[in-house]
């Protein structure tokens, strides 16, 4: 039985990746809607730590994992490394003597404790005293209630606040001003402003270079020239090809070897990844990582659905799906600058066309929208049992590149 897991990033106030929350997505045959919390968490822990290896999923970042009353009382958390998990106590857990005793022991052993979907109640004070991180839904909590809660928590100096469901840059800034340290949501995957910013000369040059590299008319000689004239690209190309991702026995030591090994299409892709990464230098690194995951995810879905001829188009679709967020511009404007076919354009601008179900499958998986994901995967003819392994392969690909 395949266990399906997704992850949601958590950022610090500098918009650097701090941790992930691991989300149980069900099994190959059933979603998690009718599964109790105990079973969901134990299945997640088993899959993450015992089957796949937590570092493969988390990229060596700590993981927030939900714990129910039953799992807390059984002290399940103590069976897992304290530097790998954050014990996230669900909002319906009552501060009974048994729960407080276990949480106090975990805290003394060095485990981080987080309170999920926190709404202040005096009876929760024993848990507040032990908490390291308190998660608050800044969208669903009325402003007056939010201010009162923050005032009450201000007496607890060790507590760090995490804003949940941050969907826009404006909400991120609001939470930052309120004193939140950590932020969770999808604010990074949308443009940070609604108005179009004029692109800087540097960004325009990168966009032109991206267009050139994306074009089928560009020669291998020109691609080689781009690499040879940029020391950073040359260095990262060699590091990438000699990373554990490729499982090579013999080291690649020259640019000519690297180019011969990759071939023209993969060489183009590497340069596109480098350009995309440079475009997003002032953005959260997770934005680049997410674009890479989407690109590989879409490409692998093409193969799994019996459409290998669409691999390149779908790779580009996933890779370019966050350009608007990277450049604070509209997708309509950016797409006119790139030599991509109409199917990719329709998916990016109109959210329609034959390639859109692939991107839907990826984005709904990201956002824990189980039913929508199942429908999208079924529509493209991919077996649900294969999706999780495809996701893991996409994570590994993205990790290999962002480690450069």
Residue pairs with C-beta under 8 A, 6 or more apart in sequence:
1 27
1 28
1 29
2 27
2 28
2 385
2 388
2 389
3 24
3 27
3 43
3 44
3 46
3 47
3 51
3 388
4 24
4 25
4 26
4 27
4 28
4 387
4 388
5 22
5 23
5 24
5 25
5 44
5 47
5 48
5 57
5 388
6 22
6 23
6 25
6 365
6 366
6 368
6 391
7 20
7 21
7 22
7 23
7 57
7 58
7 63
8 20
8 21
8 23
8 184
8 185
8 366
8 368
9 17
9 19
9 20
9 184
9 188
9 284
9 286
9 290
10 17
10 18
10 19
10 20
10 21
10 64
10 162
10 182
10 183
10 184
11 17
11 18
11 182
11 183
11 184
11 188
11 284
11 286
12 18
12 181
12 182
12 183
13 176
13 180
13 181
13 182
13 183
15 172
15 183
15 188
15 283
15 284
16 284
16 285
17 61
17 284
17 285
17 286
17 289
18 61
18 62
18 182
19 61
19 62
19 63
19 64
19 86
19 182
20 57
20 58
20 59
20 61
20 62
20 63
20 64
21 63
21 64
21 65
21 88
21 184
22 44
22 48
22 57
22 58
22 63
22 64
22 65
23 368
24 32
24 35
24 40
24 41
24 43
24 44
25 31
25 32
25 365
25 368
25 370
25 373
25 388
26 32
26 33
26 35
26 370
27 43
28 384
28 385
28 388
29 384
31 370
31 371
31 374
32 40
32 370
33 370
35 43
36 68
37 66
37 68
37 70
37 71
37 90
38 68
38 70
38 71
40 66
41 65
41 66
41 67
41 68
41 71
41 76
42 71
42 76
44 65
45 65
45 76
45 80
48 54
48 57
48 58
48 63
49 80
49 84
52 392
54 63
54 84
56 392
56 395
56 396
57 63
57 392
57 395
58 84
59 395
59 399
62 83
62 84
62 85
62 86
62 112
63 84
63 85
63 86
64 85
64 86
64 88
64 114
65 77
65 85
65 86
65 87
65 88
66 88
66 90
66 116
67 76
67 77
67 87
67 88
67 89
67 90
67 93
68 90
68 93
69 92
69 93
69 94
69 96
69 99
71 77
72 87
72 89
72 93
72 98
72 99
72 102
72 103
73 98
73 99
73 102
75 102
75 105
75 106
77 85
77 87
77 106
77 111
78 105
78 106
78 109
78 111
82 109
82 110
82 111
82 112
85 111
86 111
86 112
86 113
86 114
86 132
86 133
87 103
87 106
87 111
87 112
87 113
87 114
88 114
88 115
88 116
88 135
89 103
89 113
89 114
89 115
89 116
89 127
89 131
90 116
90 117
91 115
91 116
91 117
91 118
91 119
93 99
93 127
95 123
95 124
95 125
95 126
95 127
99 127
100 126
100 127
100 130
103 113
103 127
103 130
104 130
106 113
107 113
107 130
107 132
112 132
112 133
113 127
113 130
113 131
113 132
113 133
114 131
114 132
114 133
114 134
114 135
114 162
115 124
115 127
115 128
115 131
115 133
115 134
115 135
116 135
117 135
117 136
117 137
117 164
118 124
118 134
118 135
118 136
118 149
119 141
119 145
119 149
120 145
120 148
120 149
120 152
120 153
128 134
128 153
128 156
128 159
129 156
131 156
131 159
132 158
132 159
132 160
133 159
133 160
133 161
133 162
133 182
134 153
134 159
134 160
134 161
134 162
135 162
135 163
135 164
135 184
136 146
136 149
136 161
136 162
136 163
136 164
136 180
137 164
137 165
138 146
138 163
138 164
138 165
138 166
138 171
138 174
138 175
138 178
138 180
139 165
139 166
139 167
139 171
140 165
141 149
146 178
150 161
150 178
150 179
153 159
153 161
160 181
160 182
161 178
161 179
161 180
161 181
161 182
162 180
162 181
162 182
162 183
162 184
163 171
163 172
163 175
163 178
163 180
163 182
163 183
163 184
163 185
164 184
164 185
165 184
165 185
166 172
166 175
166 183
166 184
166 185
166 186
166 187
167 185
167 186
167 187
167 190
168 187
168 190
168 192
169 187
169 190
169 191
169 192
169 193
171 185
171 187
172 183
172 187
175 183
176 183
186 367
188 283
188 284
188 286
188 287
188 290
188 325
189 287
189 290
189 322
189 325
190 324
190 325
191 324
191 325
191 328
191 329
191 330
192 325
192 328
193 328
196 328
196 329
196 330
196 333
197 327
197 328
197 329
199 207
199 327
199 329
203 279
203 327
206 275
206 278
206 279
207 279
207 327
207 334
207 337
207 338
208 337
209 226
209 275
210 272
210 275
210 276
210 279
210 338
211 337
211 338
211 339
212 218
212 222
213 223
213 226
213 268
213 271
213 272
213 275
214 268
214 272
214 316
214 338
214 339
214 340
215 339
216 339
218 268
220 259
220 264
220 267
223 259
223 264
223 267
223 268
223 271
224 255
224 259
226 233
226 271
227 233
227 234
227 237
227 255
227 259
227 271
228 234
228 255
233 271
233 274
234 255
236 274
236 404
237 255
237 258
237 270
238 252
238 253
238 255
238 258
239 404
240 270
240 400
240 401
240 404
241 248
241 252
241 258
241 261
241 262
242 248
242 251
242 252
243 400
243 403
243 404
244 400
245 396
245 397
245 399
245 400
252 258
252 261
259 267
262 270
265 312
269 315
272 316
272 319
273 292
273 319
273 401
276 288
276 291
276 319
276 323
276 326
277 288
277 401
277 402
279 323
279 326
279 327
280 287
280 288
280 291
280 326
283 325
283 326
285 402
287 322
287 325
287 326
288 326
288 402
289 398
289 399
289 402
290 322
290 366
290 398
291 318
291 319
291 320
291 321
291 322
291 326
292 319
292 394
292 397
292 398
292 401
292 402
293 318
293 362
293 391
293 394
293 395
293 397
293 398
294 318
294 319
294 321
294 322
294 359
294 362
294 363
294 394
295 315
295 316
295 317
295 318
295 319
296 315
296 318
296 393
296 394
296 397
296 398
297 318
297 361
297 362
297 365
297 390
297 391
297 394
298 314
298 315
298 317
298 318
298 358
298 359
298 362
299 311
299 312
299 314
299 315
299 318
300 390
300 393
300 394
301 314
301 358
301 361
301 362
301 380
301 382
301 390
302 308
302 310
302 311
302 314
302 358
303 311
304 382
304 383
304 386
304 390
305 358
305 380
305 381
305 382
306 381
307 380
310 355
313 340
313 341
313 343
313 344
313 355
314 355
314 358
316 340
316 344
317 344
317 347
317 348
317 355
317 358
317 359
318 359
318 362
320 334
320 335
320 338
320 340
320 344
320 348
321 348
321 359
321 363
323 329
323 331
323 334
324 330
324 331
324 334
327 334
331 348
331 349
332 349
335 345
335 348
335 349
340 348
342 353
343 353
343 354
343 355
344 355
346 352
346 353
346 355
346 356
347 353
347 355
347 356
347 359
357 376
357 379
357 380
358 376
358 380
360 372
360 376
361 373
361 376
361 377
361 380
361 382
361 387
364 370
364 372
364 373
364 376
365 373
365 387
365 391
373 387
374 384
377 384
377 387
378 384
382 390
